[in-house]
Amino acid sequence: MPRHDHRAATPTPTQHSAPEAPRDFPAEHRRGLLPEQYFRWRGGEITRLEAFCDVVFGFAITLLVVSLEVPHTYADLMADMRGFLPFAICFAQLIMIWRAHYKFSRRYGLEDPYTVFLNIVLLFLVLFYVYPLKFVFTLVLSQLTGGPMQQGMELHEASVLMRIYAAGFASVFILLILMHVRAYKFRRELELNPVEILLTRIAIQDHAILAATALISFFIAFRAPDWAGWFYCILGPALAIHGSIYGRRTRLLAEKLGLA
């Protein structure tokens, strides 16, 4: 009786076909709908630390809203409407910080004691700077409207306020730098590929630009607190130029490695 050759049922790779590397993805995302093209998210199920961070960020945004009283007259309503733009900017800034923290958690899934400590300090700063954040943007925008807040603010008081804001802004992004440096240190343990390593370095540089801008504004506030607030406007062009340069470099590296 002829013997059945089991080897014939097993396909063998040829020179023209290479085995496809498996790509894991979190359970909350479907294949083909991954949130990042060149970065495999290593965070799995939502942890208690991430849930706690989301609650704190939500509470911080709530504090921006509950500080407003229900208007009783037309004049009160118009005054609240003038505060809409400062609130929108504060909201956008908190969302920017939350988004950076969310991407870090999902990308690396790190929860060692040092990373947890950095997270707790970050949350403390977010809660502590909610009211100064809104006060600063109300002050800066009152320069355009000539509101009573700008008229009653002395130069020394404005200088101290802008320095407090700059110190908080810089501290938040310095913490994010330290968190990404921690992830970069464990790049081998996390099995980051060259593109992911490059994206980690880009994130560090982005946060360094934000922190450096705040530190420069801190020193400008000693002499010209009016200009210290408007100095943050350079962040848009600076981050756009940096993202354009390194975005192209990331695509070229991904194409070179066959990851695109």
C-alpha positions in Angstrom: 0.0 0.0 0.0 1.5 3.4 -1.0 2.3 5.6 1.9 0.7 9.1 2.1 3.2 11.9 1.9 2.1 14.6 4.5 4.7 17.0 3.2 2.7 17.5 0.0 -0.2 19.1 1.9 2.1 21.7 3.5 2.8 24.6 1.2 6.4 25.7 1.1 7.5 29.3 0.7 9.1 30.1 -2.7 11.7 32.6 -3.6 8.9 35.0 -4.8 6.7 34.8 -1.7 7.9 35.9 1.7 6.0 35.0 4.9 3.9 38.0 6.1 4.8 39.3 9.5 1.8 39.1 11.9 0.5 42.5 13.0 -1.2 42.5 16.3 -3.8 45.1 17.1 -5.9 46.1 20.1 -9.2 44.4 20.6 -11.1 47.7 20.3 -9.9 48.1 16.7 -10.7 46.1 13.6 -8.1 45.0 11.1 -7.6 47.6 8.4 -8.9 50.3 10.7 -5.9 50.8 12.8 -5.4 54.3 14.3 -1.8 54.8 13.0 -0.3 53.6 9.8 3.3 53.2 10.9 2.9 52.4 14.6 1.6 49.2 16.2 -0.3 50.1 19.4 0.9 48.0 22.2 -1.7 49.1 24.8 -4.3 46.4 25.1 -7.4 46.7 27.2 -8.1 50.1 28.9 -6.2 49.9 32.3 -7.3 51.5 35.5 -4.6 54.1 35.1 -5.9 55.2 31.7 -9.4 55.3 33.0 -8.4 57.4 35.9 -6.5 59.8 33.6 -9.6 60.1 31.4 -11.8 60.9 34.4 -9.3 63.6 35.6 -9.2 65.3 32.1 -13.0 65.2 32.0 -13.2 66.8 35.4 -10.7 69.5 34.4 -12.9 70.4 31.4 -16.0 70.4 33.7 -14.2 72.9 35.9 -14.0 75.3 33.0 -17.7 75.1 32.5 -19.0 75.2 36.2 -17.0 78.4 36.8 -19.6 80.2 34.7 -22.9 81.3 36.3 -26.2 81.2 34.6 -26.9 84.6 33.1 -29.8 86.5 34.5 -29.8 89.5 32.2 -29.0 90.3 28.6 -25.8 92.0 29.7 -24.8 88.9 31.6 -25.4 86.8 28.6 -23.3 89.0 26.3 -20.5 88.9 28.9 -20.6 85.1 28.9 -20.6 85.1 25.1 -17.4 87.1 25.2 -15.9 84.3 27.3 -16.7 81.7 24.6 -13.4 82.1 22.7 -11.2 81.8 25.9 -13.2 78.7 26.9 -12.8 77.2 23.4 -9.0 77.8 23.5 -8.7 76.3 27.0 -10.8 73.3 25.9 -8.6 72.8 22.8 -5.4 73.0 24.9 -6.7 70.4 27.4 -7.7 68.1 24.5 -4.2 68.5 23.0 -2.6 67.4 26.2 -5.2 64.5 26.6 -4.5 63.4 23.0 -0.7 63.3 23.6 -1.2 61.3 26.7 -3.7 59.0 25.0 -1.3 58.2 22.1 1.5 57.5 24.5 -0.6 55.1 26.5 -1.9 53.3 23.4 1.4 53.2 21.6 3.6 51.8 24.4 1.3 50.5 27.2 3.9 51.3 29.8 2.9 51.2 33.4 6.1 50.8 35.4 6.4 52.7 38.7 8.3 55.6 37.1 5.8 56.1 34.3 2.9 55.9 36.7 4.6 58.6 38.8 5.0 60.9 35.8 1.3 60.3 35.0 0.2 61.3 38.5 2.3 64.5 38.4 0.9 65.3 34.9 -2.7 65.0 36.2 -1.9 67.1 39.2 -0.6 69.9 37.0 -3.7 69.7 34.7 -6.0 70.1 37.6 -4.0 72.8 39.3 -3.7 75.0 36.1 -7.3 74.8 35.0 -8.3 78.2 36.5 -5.1 80.0 35.7 -5.4 78.7 32.1 -8.8 80.2 31.6 -7.8 83.4 33.4 -4.7 83.8 31.1 -6.6 83.4 27.8 -9.3 85.8 29.1 -6.6 88.3 29.8 -4.8 87.9 26.5 -8.0 88.1 24.4 -9.2 91.1 26.4 -6.3 93.0 24.7 -8.4 92.8 21.5 -11.7 93.8 23.1 -10.4 96.3 25.7 -12.4 94.5 28.3 -12.4 95.5 32.0 -10.0 92.7 32.9 -7.2 94.2 30.7 -7.9 97.7 32.0 -7.6 96.7 35.6 -4.4 94.6 35.3 -1.1 96.1 36.4 2.1 95.3 34.5 3.6 93.5 37.5 0.5 91.3 37.9 0.3 90.5 34.2 4.0 89.5 34.3 3.5 87.1 37.3 0.4 85.6 35.7 2.1 84.9 32.3 5.1 83.4 34.1 2.8 81.1 36.1 1.1 80.0 33.0 4.4 79.4 31.1 5.8 77.4 34.0 2.8 75.1 34.0 2.7 74.8 30.2 6.4 73.9 30.1 6.1 71.4 33.0 3.3 69.5 31.3 5.3 68.9 28.1 8.5 68.2 30.0 6.7 65.4 31.7 5.5 64.1 28.3 9.1 64.3 27.1 10.2 62.2 30.1 7.5 59.7 29.4 8.6 59.3 25.8 12.2 59.1 26.8 11.2 56.2 29.1 9.6 54.5 26.2 12.6 55.1 24.0 14.8 53.6 26.7 12.7 50.4 26.5 12.6 50.3 22.7 14.1 46.8 22.6 11.8 45.4 25.2 8.9 46.9 23.4 10.2 45.6 20.0 9.9 49.0 18.3 10.9 48.8 14.6 13.0 51.6 13.1 10.0 53.6 11.9 8.4 53.4 15.4 11.7 54.5 17.0 11.8 57.5 14.6 8.2 58.4 15.5 9.1 58.2 19.2 12.0 60.7 18.6 9.7 62.9 16.6 7.2 63.0 19.5 10.0 64.0 21.9 11.0 66.8 19.6 7.4 68.0 19.2 7.0 68.2 23.0 10.5 69.9 23.2 9.3 72.6 20.8 6.2 73.2 23.0 8.2 73.3 26.2 10.9 75.6 24.8 8.3 78.0 23.5 6.8 78.2 27.0 10.2 78.8 28.6 11.0 81.6 26.1 7.6 83.1 26.9 8.5 82.9 30.6 11.5 85.2 30.2 9.6 87.5 27.8 7.0 88.0 30.5 9.6 89.8 32.7 9.9 92.7 30.2 6.8 92.5 28.1 3.9 90.4 29.5 1.6 91.6 26.7 3.9 89.9 24.1 4.5 86.8 26.2 1.0 85.5 25.5 1.1 86.2 21.8 4.5 84.5 21.5 2.7 81.1 21.6 1.3 81.9 18.1 4.6 80.6 16.7 3.7 77.1 17.8 1.5 76.5 14.8 4.1 77.3 12.1 6.9 75.6 14.1 5.0 72.3 14.6 3.7 72.4 11.0 7.3 72.8 9.5 8.7 70.1 11.9 5.8 67.7 11.0 6.3 68.3 7.3 10.0 67.5 7.4 9.8 64.5 9.6 6.6 63.2 8.0 8.4 62.9 4.7 11.3 61.2 6.4 9.0 58.7 8.1 7.3 57.8 4.8 10.7 57.3 3.1 11.9 55.1 5.9 8.7 53.1 5.9 8.9 52.6 2.1 12.6 51.5 2.4 11.7 48.9 5.0 8.6 47.8 3.1 6.2 48.9 5.8 4.3 51.5 3.7 
